[in-house]
Amino acid sequence: MTQHNGFSFADLSPDLLLDALDTTGIRAESGLLALNSYENRVYQFTAEDGARYVTKFYRPQRWTDAQIAEEHQFTLELAEQEIPVAAPIAINGQTLHHHNGHRFALFPSLGGRQFEVDNFDQLEWVGRFLGRIHRVGQQQPFADRPTVSMEEYVYQPRQVLEQAEFIPEHLKTVFFADLDMLINELEQHWHTHWQPIRLHGDCHPGNILWRDGPLFVDLDDARNGPAVQDLWMLLNGERHDQIAQLDTILEAYSEFADFDQSQLKLIEPLRGLRMVHYMAWLARRWQDPAFPQAFPWFADAKYWEGQVLAFKEQLAALHEPSLSLMPQW
């Protein structure tokens, strides 16, 4: 398969992990339990003082130190406003640590139940806190982190897919023809008439835990973008279900921040952007042994046949009226 980027976790041995933690003055008493994470390597452990921690080792060559520092600073700003987020722990004034070419951070271990996307009481809580998160995010944009764009989410991923060797030969013509149709349609619907704000960036239900209220975790994809980027992945079901969910979220959200309802027109374009970006993300990471093990279907012809169908379905969705809380006449 085509190689993409020189990332590697090959040397991230147990001894290296323990040595890295020792440099912070926190010694692991227990073994390191690997947690479910593909982009980075994340481990839970108990320290000598009995406290439980999570350590995240960042994927090499993905973010710069300045970009990671912005993620940490944003998360700490949210925590200072008593917004429930998993914030990095500062040790000697530093939240980002280095050891043998690896960068890592420490977090408190915070458990929780699964967020229930069909629970309207929980949706109301989440909407309220998203309003508070965005009120902080509006204060200033990220300087070093990217802004949601067609370039990052569509144009570059298309180049990656064209250079990769995953797509079966007999599907390539129709796959790229339909992909280009989708891209052309996305260009017609995408607009940037919005004020970029700092976002969680990947606010799907799996990144929200429930602990007598929501806990927002994993701001690794934090970036500038439209506020709706942090809302649309919480919607599911039929159209009437999504409208009811959206109404619940935005009513609570508006207690703390204004929401420009013209951004609702970006929901289906953002879904299309994520679809293309996700395929390229898997292709870029395929040399990481964790990916073929976790996503074996990615190399199967049936997956790519399904993507051709998904392109057509997304094209149809883009032609439908966008979600709206206003009456349709």
KEKE-3310 file (N, C-alpha, C; in steps of 0.2 Angstrom, whole numbers, plus 5000, padded with zeros to 4 digits):
npx = (5004:5002:5013:5010:5016:5028:5025:5026:5024:5032:5043:5037:5038:5034:5044:5049:5038:5036:5048:5046:5035:5041:5049:5041:5039:5029:5026:5021:5011:5004:5001:5001:4986:4980:4969:4955:4960:4965:4971:4981:4991:4985:4984:4979:4983:4988:4995:5009:5004:4991:4982:4973:4977:4977:4987:4992:5000:5006:5002:5016:5021:5009:5002:5010:5020:5016:5002:4997:4999:4989:4977:4978:4978:4965:4957:4960:4955:4942:4940:4942:4931:4922:4917:4913:4926:4939:4954:4971:4985:4995:5012:5025:5022:5020:5011:5013:5024:5040:5049:5062:5060:5046:5030:5019:5005:4997:4982:4969:4961:4945:4930:4914:4897:4889:4884:4868:4860:4847:4841:4832:4833:4847:4852:4848:4856:4869:4867:4867:4880:4887:4884:4890:4904:4906:4904:4916:4924:4922:4929:4942:4950:4959:4976:4986:4981:4971:4957:4941:4939:4937:4948:4956:4947:4942:4949:4963:4961:4955:4966:4974:4967:4967:4980:4982:4981:4970:4957:4947:4952:4941:4932:4937:4934:4920:4920:4928:4922:4909:4913:4919:4907:4901:4910:4909:4896:4896:4904:4895:4887:4894:4899:4908:4903:4903:4908:4923:4926:4933:4932:4926:4927:4926:4914:4906:4894:4902:4912:4908:4905:4894:4892:4883:4879:4886:4902:4915:4926:4943:4949:4957:4955:4952:4948:4946:4930:4913:4900:4890:4897:4900:4888:4880:4884:4877:4865:4852:4843:4826:4821:4811:4814:4827:4825:4818:4828:4837:4830:4829:4843:4847:4838:4843:4856:4856:4854:4866:4874:4873:4866:4868:4856:4857:4868:4863:4861:4873:4874:4873:4883:4894:4893:4896:4909:4915:4913:4922:4934:4936:4938:4951:4958:4959:4966:4978:4983:4986:4998:5000:5000:4989:4978:4974:4970:4960:4951:4948:4939:4941:4950:4942:4933:4919:4917:4921:4912:4901:4904:4902:4888:4885:4890:4880:4869:4872:4873:4859:4854:4860:4852:4840:4829:4837:4839:4828:4822:4811:4795:4791:4786)
npy = (4994:5012:5023:5035:5049:5049:5043:5034:5022:5013:5012:5014:5007:4997:5000:5013:5020:5020:5026:5039:5044:5044:5055:5066:5066:5058:5042:5026:5015:5004:4993:4999:5002:5000:5011:5014:5021:5027:5037:5043:5036:5030:5028:5021:5022:5019:5029:5030:5037:5033:5039:5040:5041:5047:5045:5053:5049:5058:5057:5056:5070:5075:5086:5102:5108:5120:5120:5109:5115:5125:5118:5113:5125:5130:5120:5122:5134:5132:5124:5132:5140:5132:5122:5106:5097:5086:5090:5094:5090:5102:5101:5107:5119:5115:5108:5100:5087:5080:5066:5056:5059:5058:5066:5070:5070:5072:5067:5068:5053:5051:5043:5038:5036:5030:5043:5047:5048:5049:5054:5067:5075:5074:5079:5092:5097:5095:5104:5116:5117:5117:5129:5137:5133:5138:5151:5154:5150:5160:5171:5172:5167:5151:5153:5145:5132:5123:5129:5123:5117:5116:5112:5105:5095:5089:5092:5088:5075:5069:5068:5060:5048:5045:5042:5031:5013:5005:5005:4995:4990:4988:4997:5009:5019:5023:5026:5037:5046:5047:5052:5065:5071:5072:5081:5092:5096:5098:5110:5119:5120:5123:5137:5151:5161:5164:5167:5162:5151:5145:5127:5112:5102:5088:5083:5071:5058:5049:5056:5061:5059:5053:5060:5063:5073:5081:5076:5082:5076:5073:5083:5083:5086:5099:5115:5129:5135:5134:5136:5126:5114:5108:5103:5095:5082:5076:5073:5062:5049:5049:5063:5071:5067:5073:5086:5089:5085:5095:5107:5105:5106:5118:5127:5126:5130:5143:5150:5154:5157:5165:5159:5157:5154:5152:5144:5131:5126:5121:5108:5096:5098:5098:5085:5078:5082:5076:5063:5061:5065:5055:5043:5045:5048:5035:5029:5036:5032:5018:5011:5010:4998:4996:5000:4991:4980:4985:4990:4981:4979:4990:4987:4979:4975:4976:4987:4998:4997:5000:5013:5020:5020:5027:5040:5043:5043:5054:5064:5065:5069:5082:5089:5090:5100:5110:5106:5115:5126:5134:5136:5128:5134)
npz = (5000:4998:5006:5018:5026:5039:5052:5067:5080:5084:5093:5105:5118:5133:5143:5138:5140:5154:5158:5152:5160:5172:5171:5173:5187:5191:5196:5190:5198:5195:5181:5163:5156:5140:5132:5122:5108:5092:5085:5093:5106:5121:5138:5154:5171:5188:5200:5212:5223:5223:5215:5200:5183:5166:5152:5137:5122:5109:5092:5081:5070:5067:5074:5078:5091:5095:5091:5099:5111:5110:5110:5123:5130:5127:5132:5146:5148:5147:5158:5168:5168:5174:5166:5161:5156:5151:5156:5153:5165:5173:5176:5184:5178:5165:5152:5141:5138:5134:5128:5122:5109:5108:5112:5126:5137:5153:5161:5173:5177:5172:5174:5167:5161:5146:5135:5131:5117:5113:5124:5130:5141:5143:5131:5132:5143:5137:5126:5133:5139:5127:5122:5132:5130:5117:5119:5126:5116:5106:5110:5105:5090:5086:5083:5077:5075:5062:5051:5048:5032:5014:5008:5017:5021:5009:4996:4998:5004:4993:4984:4992:4991:4978:4976:4983:4985:4988:4982:4973:4956:4947:4951:4951:4941:4942:4956:4957:4948:4954:4967:4962:4958:4970:4976:4968:4971:4984:4984:4979:4989:5000:5011:5018:5026:5040:5057:5062:5076:5090:5092:5099:5089:5086:5091:5094:5100:5106:5112:5123:5140:5153:5169:5181:5173:5158:5152:5143:5132:5124:5115:5104:5091:5090:5083:5072:5066:5060:5072:5071:5068:5080:5083:5074:5073:5084:5081:5076:5068:5060:5050:5057:5070:5071:5070:5082:5091:5088:5091:5105:5109:5104:5110:5123:5121:5117:5129:5133:5122:5106:5091:5074:5064:5050:5048:5049:5036:5033:5038:5030:5020:5029:5033:5022:5019:5030:5027:5016:5021:5031:5024:5018:5030:5035:5025:5026:5038:5037:5038:5051:5062:5071:5063:5052:5060:5067:5058:5047:5036:5028:5018:5010:4995:4996:5005:4997:4987:4994:4998:4986:4984:4996:4992:4982:4990:4999:4990:4986:4999:5000:4991:4997:5007:5019:5037:5048:5060:5058:5051:5036:5020)
capx = (5000:5005:5014:5008:5019:5033:5023:5027:5024:5035:5047:5034:5039:5032:5050:5049:5032:5037:5053:5043:5031:5046:5052:5036:5039:5024:5028:5016:5011:5000:5003:4998:4980:4979:4963:4953:4962:4968:4975:4986:4991:4982:4985:4977:4987:4987:5001:5011:5000:4984:4978:4972:4979:4977:4992:4991:5006:5003:5005:5021:5020:5002:5002:5016:5020:5011:4995:4995:4998:4983:4972:4978:4976:4958:4954:4961:4951:4935:4939:4942:4924:4919:4914:4916:4931:4945:4959:4978:4988:5001:5018:5031:5020:5020:5006:5016:5031:5044:5054:5065:5056:5039:5026:5014:5002:4994:4976:4965:4956:4938:4926:4907:4893:4888:4879:4862:4858:4840:4838:4831:4836:4854:4853:4847:4862:4874:4866:4868:4887:4890:4884:4896:4910:4907:4905:4923:4928:4921:4933:4948:4951:4966:4981:4990:4977:4967:4950:4937:4939:4936:4955:4958:4943:4940:4953:4968:4959:4954:4973:4977:4963:4969:4987:4982:4980:4964:4951:4948:4953:4935:4928:4940:4931:4914:4921:4930:4917:4904:4917:4919:4901:4899:4914:4906:4889:4899:4907:4889:4883:4899:4901:4912:4900:4902:4913:4926:4927:4937:4927:4928:4929:4924:4909:4901:4892:4908:4917:4904:4903:4889:4894:4879:4880:4890:4909:4918:4933:4946:4949:4962:4953:4950:4950:4942:4925:4907:4897:4886:4901:4899:4881:4877:4885:4873:4858:4851:4836:4823:4821:4807:4818:4833:4822:4816:4834:4840:4826:4831:4850:4848:4835:4847:4862:4854:4854:4873:4877:4869:4867:4866:4853:4859:4873:4860:4862:4880:4875:4874:4889:4899:4893:4899:4916:4918:4914:4928:4940:4937:4941:4958:4961:4961:4972:4984:4985:4985:5004:5000:4997:4982:4972:4972:4967:4953:4947:4949:4934:4943:4953:4938:4929:4912:4917:4921:4906:4896:4905:4899:4881:4885:4890:4874:4864:4874:4871:4852:4853:4862:4847:4834:4829:4841:4835:4826:4817:4806:4790:4792:4780)
capy = (5000:5018:5025:5042:5052:5045:5042:5028:5021:5006:5011:5015:5001:4999:5004:5020:5024:5021:5031:5045:5046:5046:5062:5071:5065:5054:5035:5022:5009:4998:4993:5004:4999:5004:5013:5014:5027:5025:5043:5043:5031:5033:5023:5023:5019:5021:5031:5028:5040:5030:5043:5037:5045:5044:5048:5053:5050:5061:5054:5060:5073:5077:5093:5105:5109:5126:5118:5106:5120:5129:5113:5113:5131:5131:5116:5124:5140:5129:5121:5138:5142:5127:5118:5099:5094:5082:5095:5092:5092:5105:5099:5113:5124:5113:5102:5095:5084:5077:5061:5052:5061:5058:5071:5067:5074:5068:5070:5064:5048:5052:5038:5040:5032:5032:5048:5044:5053:5049:5056:5074:5079:5074:5083:5099:5098:5096:5110:5121:5117:5119:5136:5140:5131:5142:5158:5155:5149:5166:5176:5173:5161:5148:5156:5139:5126:5125:5131:5118:5120:5111:5110:5100:5089:5086:5092:5084:5068:5066:5066:5054:5042:5044:5039:5024:5007:5002:5005:4989:4992:4988:5002:5016:5024:5025:5028:5044:5050:5049:5057:5071:5073:5074:5087:5098:5098:5102:5117:5123:5121:5126:5144:5153:5167:5163:5169:5156:5151:5139:5122:5105:5100:5081:5082:5066:5055:5045:5060:5064:5054:5056:5059:5068:5079:5079:5077:5083:5073:5072:5089:5082:5089:5106:5119:5135:5133:5136:5133:5120:5108:5104:5101:5091:5075:5074:5072:5055:5046:5053:5071:5074:5066:5077:5093:5089:5085:5101:5112:5105:5108:5126:5131:5127:5133:5150:5153:5156:5160:5166:5154:5159:5148:5151:5138:5124:5124:5118:5102:5091:5099:5095:5077:5076:5083:5071:5056:5060:5065:5049:5038:5047:5047:5028:5027:5039:5028:5011:5008:5009:4991:4996:5001:4985:4976:4988:4992:4976:4980:4995:4984:4974:4978:4978:4993:5003:4997:5004:5021:5023:5021:5032:5046:5045:5045:5061:5069:5066:5073:5089:5092:5091:5106:5109:5106:5121:5126:5138:5133:5127:5135)
capz = (5000:4997:5012:5020:5032:5043:5059:5070:5087:5085:5098:5111:5122:5140:5147:5136:5143:5161:5158:5151:5165:5177:5170:5176:5194:5193:5195:5189:5202:5191:5174:5159:5152:5134:5131:5115:5104:5086:5082:5098:5111:5127:5143:5161:5176:5195:5203:5219:5228:5223:5211:5193:5178:5159:5148:5130:5118:5103:5085:5078:5064:5066:5077:5081:5099:5096:5090:5105:5117:5109:5112:5130:5133:5126:5137:5153:5149:5148:5165:5173:5168:5177:5160:5162:5151:5153:5155:5155:5171:5173:5180:5184:5173:5158:5151:5136:5140:5129:5130:5117:5102:5109:5116:5129:5142:5158:5163:5178:5175:5174:5171:5166:5157:5139:5134:5128:5112:5112:5130:5129:5146:5142:5126:5135:5147:5132:5123:5138:5140:5121:5122:5136:5127:5111:5122:5127:5109:5102:5112:5100:5086:5086:5079:5074:5073:5056:5051:5044:5025:5009:5006:5022:5022:5003:4991:5000:5004:4986:4982:4995:4989:4971:4976:4987:4981:4991:4978:4967:4949:4943:4954:4951:4937:4945:4962:4957:4945:4959:4971:4960:4958:4977:4978:4964:4974:4990:4982:4978:4996:5006:5011:5024:5028:5047:5061:5065:5083:5093:5093:5101:5083:5085:5096:5093:5106:5109:5115:5129:5145:5158:5176:5184:5168:5153:5152:5136:5132:5118:5111:5100:5084:5091:5077:5071:5062:5062:5078:5069:5068:5086:5085:5069:5075:5090:5078:5073:5066:5054:5049:5062:5076:5071:5071:5089:5095:5087:5094:5112:5109:5103:5115:5129:5119:5117:5136:5134:5116:5100:5086:5068:5061:5043:5048:5048:5029:5032:5041:5025:5018:5034:5033:5016:5021:5035:5024:5012:5026:5035:5020:5018:5036:5036:5020:5028:5044:5036:5039:5058:5063:5074:5059:5049:5065:5069:5052:5042:5031:5023:5012:5006:4989:4998:5008:4992:4984:4999:4997:4980:4986:5001:4988:4979:4996:5001:4984:4987:5005:4998:4987:5001:5011:5025:5043:5050:5065:5055:5047:5029:5016)
cpx = (5004:5007:5012:5011:5023:5031:5025:5027:5028:5040:5044:5033:5036:5038:5050:5044:5033:5043:5051:5039:5036:5049:5048:5036:5033:5025:5022:5017:5009:5003:4999:4992:4979:4971:4961:4954:4966:4973:4981:4987:4990:4982:4982:4981:4986:4994:5003:5007:4992:4980:4978:4973:4978:4983:4991:4998:5004:5006:5010:5019:5013:5001:5009:5015:5015:5004:4993:4994:4992:4977:4972:4976:4968:4954:4954:4956:4944:4934:4939:4935:4920:4914:4917:4920:4937:4951:4966:4980:4994:5006:5023:5029:5019:5015:5008:5023:5034:5049:5056:5061:5049:5036:5020:5011:4999:4987:4973:4961:4949:4933:4919:4904:4892:4883:4874:4859:4851:4837:4838:4833:4843:4856:4853:4853:4868:4873:4868:4876:4890:4890:4889:4903:4911:4907:4912:4927:4927:4926:4939:4948:4958:4970:4985:4986:4973:4960:4947:4937:4939:4943:4957:4954:4941:4945:4960:4966:4958:4961:4976:4973:4965:4976:4987:4980:4974:4958:4952:4948:4946:4930:4930:4936:4925:4915:4923:4926:4911:4907:4917:4912:4899:4903:4911:4899:4891:4901:4901:4886:4888:4899:4904:4909:4898:4909:4917:4927:4930:4931:4931:4931:4927:4919:4904:4899:4897:4912:4913:4902:4898:4891:4890:4878:4885:4898:4912:4925:4936:4945:4954:4961:4951:4952:4945:4936:4919:4904:4894:4890:4901:4892:4878:4878:4881:4866:4858:4844:4833:4823:4817:4811:4824:4831:4821:4823:4837:4837:4828:4838:4850:4844:4839:4854:4861:4854:4861:4876:4872:4871:4864:4863:4854:4864:4870:4861:4869:4880:4876:4881:4895:4899:4897:4907:4919:4918:4920:4934:4941:4940:4949:4961:4963:4966:4978:4987:4986:4992:5005:4997:4990:4977:4970:4968:4960:4948:4948:4945:4936:4947:4949:4934:4922:4912:4917:4915:4900:4897:4902:4892:4881:4886:4884:4869:4866:4872:4863:4851:4855:4856:4841:4835:4833:4836:4834:4821:4811:4801:4792:4786:4782)
cpy = (5006:5021:5033:5044:5047:5044:5035:5028:5015:5006:5013:5009:5002:5002:5011:5023:5025:5026:5038:5048:5048:5053:5068:5071:5060:5046:5031:5016:5003:4998:4998:5000:5003:5005:5014:5020:5024:5031:5043:5037:5033:5027:5026:5019:5022:5023:5029:5031:5037:5034:5040:5042:5042:5048:5047:5054:5052:5058:5059:5063:5075:5084:5095:5106:5115:5124:5114:5110:5124:5125:5113:5119:5132:5126:5119:5131:5138:5127:5127:5141:5137:5123:5111:5096:5091:5087:5092:5094:5096:5103:5104:5118:5122:5107:5097:5093:5081:5072:5056:5053:5060:5064:5068:5072:5069:5072:5066:5059:5049:5048:5041:5035:5034:5038:5045:5049:5054:5052:5064:5078:5079:5079:5091:5101:5099:5102:5116:5122:5119:5126:5140:5139:5136:5149:5159:5155:5156:5171:5178:5167:5158:5152:5151:5134:5128:5127:5126:5121:5114:5108:5104:5094:5086:5086:5087:5077:5065:5064:5060:5047:5040:5040:5032:5019:5002:5000:5000:4992:4993:4994:5009:5021:5027:5028:5036:5049:5052:5054:5064:5075:5076:5081:5093:5100:5101:5109:5121:5125:5124:5133:5145:5159:5166:5165:5163:5157:5145:5133:5116:5101:5093:5079:5077:5062:5052:5049:5064:5059:5058:5054:5064:5074:5077:5080:5077:5080:5073:5078:5089:5085:5096:5110:5125:5132:5136:5133:5126:5114:5104:5102:5095:5084:5072:5072:5065:5054:5050:5060:5074:5073:5071:5084:5094:5089:5092:5107:5111:5107:5115:5130:5132:5131:5141:5154:5156:5159:5161:5161:5156:5153:5147:5145:5131:5122:5121:5110:5096:5092:5096:5088:5075:5077:5078:5064:5056:5060:5058:5043:5039:5046:5039:5026:5030:5035:5021:5008:5007:5003:4991:4997:4995:4980:4979:4989:4987:4977:4985:4993:4979:4978:4980:4985:4999:5003:5001:5011:5024:5024:5026:5039:5048:5047:5052:5066:5070:5070:5081:5093:5093:5097:5105:5109:5114:5121:5131:5134:5133:5129:5134)
cpz = (5000:5004:5013:5026:5036:5050:5061:5077:5089:5091:5105:5115:5129:5144:5145:5140:5150:5162:5157:5157:5171:5177:5172:5184:5196:5191:5195:5194:5199:5184:5170:5155:5146:5133:5123:5111:5098:5084:5087:5102:5118:5132:5150:5165:5183:5197:5210:5224:5228:5218:5204:5188:5171:5156:5141:5126:5111:5097:5082:5071:5063:5068:5079:5088:5100:5095:5096:5111:5116:5111:5120:5133:5133:5131:5144:5154:5150:5155:5170:5173:5171:5172:5161:5156:5154:5151:5157:5162:5170:5178:5179:5178:5166:5158:5145:5138:5134:5132:5124:5110:5103:5113:5119:5134:5147:5160:5169:5174:5177:5170:5170:5162:5150:5139:5129:5123:5111:5119:5130:5135:5146:5137:5128:5139:5142:5128:5127:5138:5133:5120:5126:5133:5121:5114:5123:5120:5105:5104:5108:5096:5088:5081:5074:5072:5067:5057:5046:5037:5020:5007:5011:5022:5015:4998:4992:5001:4998:4983:4985:4992:4982:4971:4980:4983:4984:4987:4973:4960:4946:4945:4953:4947:4940:4952:4961:4953:4950:4965:4969:4959:4965:4978:4974:4968:4981:4989:4981:4984:5001:5005:5018:5026:5036:5050:5063:5072:5085:5095:5096:5095:5081:5090:5094:5099:5110:5113:5121:5134:5149:5165:5180:5180:5163:5154:5145:5136:5125:5113:5106:5093:5085:5085:5077:5066:5064:5068:5077:5069:5074:5088:5080:5071:5080:5087:5075:5072:5060:5055:5055:5069:5076:5073:5079:5093:5094:5091:5102:5113:5109:5108:5122:5127:5119:5123:5137:5128:5110:5095:5080:5064:5053:5043:5047:5041:5028:5035:5036:5022:5022:5034:5027:5016:5025:5032:5020:5016:5029:5031:5019:5024:5037:5031:5023:5034:5043:5038:5047:5059:5067:5069:5055:5053:5067:5064:5046:5035:5026:5017:5008:5001:4991:5001:5003:4988:4988:4999:4991:4981:4991:4997:4985:4984:4998:4996:4985:4993:5004:4994:4991:5005:5017:5031:5045:5055:5064:5051:5039:5025:5009)
residu = (MET:THR:GLN:HIS:ASN:GLY:PHE:SER:PHE:ALA:ASP:LEU:SER:PRO:ASP:LEU:LEU:LEU:ASP:ALA:LEU:ASP:THR:THR:GLY:ILE:ARG:ALA:GLU:SER:GLY:LEU:LEU:ALA:LEU:ASN:SER:TYR:GLU:ASN:ARG:VAL:TYR:GLN:PHE:THR:ALA:GLU:ASP:GLY:ALA:ARG:TYR:VAL:THR:LYS:PHE:TYR:ARG:PRO:GLN:ARG:TRP:THR:ASP:ALA:GLN:ILE:ALA:GLU:GLU:HIS:GLN:PHE:THR:LEU:GLU:LEU:ALA:GLU:GLN:GLU:ILE:PRO:VAL:ALA:ALA:PRO:ILE:ALA:ILE:ASN:GLY:GLN:THR:LEU:HIS:HIS:HIS:ASN:GLY:HIS:ARG:PHE:ALA:LEU:PHE:PRO:SER:LEU:GLY:GLY:ARG:GLN:PHE:GLU:VAL:ASP:ASN:PHE:ASP:GLN:LEU:GLU:TRP:VAL:GLY:ARG:PHE:LEU:GLY:ARG:ILE:HIS:ARG:VAL:GLY:GLN:GLN:GLN:PRO:PHE:ALA:ASP:ARG:PRO:THR:VAL:SER:MET:GLU:GLU:TYR:VAL:TYR:GLN:PRO:ARG:GLN:VAL:LEU:GLU:GLN:ALA:GLU:PHE:ILE:PRO:GLU:HIS:LEU:LYS:THR:VAL:PHE:PHE:ALA:ASP:LEU:ASP:MET:LEU:ILE:ASN:GLU:LEU:GLU:GLN:HIS:TRP:HIS:THR:HIS:TRP:GLN:PRO:ILE:ARG:LEU:HIS:GLY:ASP:CYS:HIS:PRO:GLY:ASN:ILE:LEU:TRP:ARG:ASP:GLY:PRO:LEU:PHE:VAL:ASP:LEU:ASP:ASP:ALA:ARG:ASN:GLY:PRO:ALA:VAL:GLN:ASP:LEU:TRP:MET:LEU:LEU:ASN:GLY:GLU:ARG:HIS:ASP:GLN:ILE:ALA:GLN:LEU:ASP:THR:ILE:LEU:GLU:ALA:TYR:SER:GLU:PHE:ALA:ASP:PHE:ASP:GLN:SER:GLN:LEU:LYS:LEU:ILE:GLU:PRO:LEU:ARG:GLY:LEU:ARG:MET:VAL:HIS:TYR:MET:ALA:TRP:LEU:ALA:ARG:ARG:TRP:GLN:ASP:PRO:ALA:PHE:PRO:GLN:ALA:PHE:PRO:TRP:PHE:ALA:ASP:ALA:LYS:TYR:TRP:GLU:GLY:GLN:VAL:LEU:ALA:PHE:LYS:GLU:GLN:LEU:ALA:ALA:LEU:HIS:GLU:PRO:SER:LEU:SER:LEU:MET:PRO:GLN:TRP)
# end
